[in-house]
Amino acid sequence: MKCKQCGADLGGLENAEASIWLRVRGDEETRTYFLCTACDVYTAWVWIEEFFTDKDSLFAIGPIPREKGDEIVAKIRKCPDPGQISCRCPTHQEMSGWPLASGL
C-alpha cells in the first residue's frame, strides 16, 4: 500500500488503523484506512465486489486529512464487529449510506 500524498510505503493490512465491511447500494465494500507517518494523512484502500456485474475492484482514495481520518477510525472502532457486513450498529448504518466522495 502506498500513501496517496507522498507515495510512502504504508505496509500491508497488518498496518491498517481500521477496516470495515459494508453493503453500499447492493455491493459489498471494504474500506481500510492507513495513516502515513511520513506526511500525517490517511489513505483508504477500497475493495468493491459489485453484485450485479460480479466484478471486483480495488483502488485507493485520499489523501484524507488527519482530523477526518481520525474521526472515521474512531467511528469504526465503536462498531462491535466491523468485519460483519450484516452488522446493524450505528457505524455500519451511517457508513453504508456514505458515497465514497462525501464520507470517505
Beta strands, then each sheet from edge to edge (+ up, - down):
strand 1: 18-24
strand 2: 27-36
strand 3: 41-49
strand 4: 56-65
sheet 1: 1+ 2- 3+ 4-
end
